Amino acid sequence: MRALQKLVRNGNSTQVTIPRPALFWLGWLPGEAVILEVLENKSLLIRRPASDEFMPNRAKTVVLDRELPYTP
């Protein structure tokens, strides 16, 4: 699908409207979070975030060896 859209000023930001048929085809809902990426070739990539992008990085589990040698 291809649609010619205008950039619209909205306060201090600018928005572009995604047509309803495109939203239905993508399975996206209004109010849903998306990630906007600016690529090196000056194009935009808009995608849903993956679940692991928002999860905190867990610290590695430290296992202490109880059989350490005793050194006086």
C-alpha positions in Angstrom: 0.0 0.0 0.0 1.2 3.5 -0.8 -0.4 6.7 0.4 0.8 10.3 -0.1 0.5 12.0 3.3 1.3 15.5 4.6 3.4 16.4 7.6 1.2 18.2 10.1 2.4 20.6 12.8 1.1 19.6 16.2 2.6 21.8 19.0 6.4 21.4 19.1 6.3 18.2 17.1 5.3 17.1 13.6 3.1 14.1 12.8 2.1 12.0 9.9 -1.2 10.1 9.7 -1.3 6.4 9.1 -4.4 5.5 7.0 -6.9 3.2 8.7 -6.6 0.4 6.1 -2.8 0.3 6.8 -3.5 0.1 10.5 -6.0 -2.7 10.0 -3.6 -4.6 7.8 -0.7 -4.2 10.3 -2.9 -5.2 13.2 -2.0 -2.0 15.0 -4.3 -0.1 17.4 -4.5 3.7 18.1 -2.5 4.4 21.3 -0.2 1.5 20.8 3.6 2.1 21.4 5.8 2.1 18.3 9.5 2.8 17.8 10.6 5.3 15.2 14.2 4.8 13.9 16.0 7.2 11.6 18.3 5.2 9.3 21.6 6.3 7.7 20.0 6.7 4.3 17.6 9.4 5.8 14.6 7.1 5.8 12.3 6.3 8.7 11.5 2.8 10.1 8.4 2.5 12.3 7.9 -0.8 14.1 6.4 -2.4 17.1 8.8 -2.8 20.0 10.1 -6.3 20.9 9.4 -7.5 24.4 13.1 -7.8 25.3 13.7 -4.1 24.5 12.0 -2.9 27.6 13.0 -5.7 30.1 15.8 -4.7 32.5 19.1 -6.5 31.9 19.4 -9.0 34.7 22.7 -9.3 36.6 24.6 -12.5 36.1 24.1 -15.0 38.9 27.2 -15.4 41.1 27.8 -18.9 42.3 30.1 -19.1 45.3 32.1 -22.3 45.6 31.9 -23.6 49.2 34.9 -25.8 48.6 37.4 -23.0 48.4 40.9 -23.9 49.8 41.7 -22.4 53.2 44.8 -20.2 53.3 45.9 -19.0 56.7 
